[in-house]
Amino acid sequence: MLLMNINVAKTTDTTVTVEFKGEGNDLITVRMSADPSGDEDQAVAAALAMIRQLNEFQQTA
């Protein structure tokens, strides 16, 4: 997927959603609990870490 844009939205006081948008309407969305004082860069880093963990899980399953 060729990454075109990243959107970060505070869904609730303790939940954040990070959307990785690619060309051709590809979309990866990560919704997670978040520190209310965290910034967008921290949210993106946490979302990428979750995606990496899923990839590692898939390789070992």
Residue, then its C-alpha position, 0 to 999 in steps of 0.5 A: m500500500l502506498l501511504m498517502n495520508i495519516n489522520v488521527a482523531k480523538t474518538t472519546d476522552t480515552t480512545v483515539t483512531v488512527e487512519f492510514k490512507g493509501e491510494g485506491n481507497d486502501l485504508i487501515t484503521v486502528r482504534m485504541s485506548a490512549d493517554p488523554s495527554g498524548d499527542e498525534d505522533q505518539a498515537v501514530a507510533a502506537a498504531l504502527a507498533m500494533i500493526r507490527q505485532l499483528n504481523e509478527f503474530q501472523q508469521t508465528a501462527 
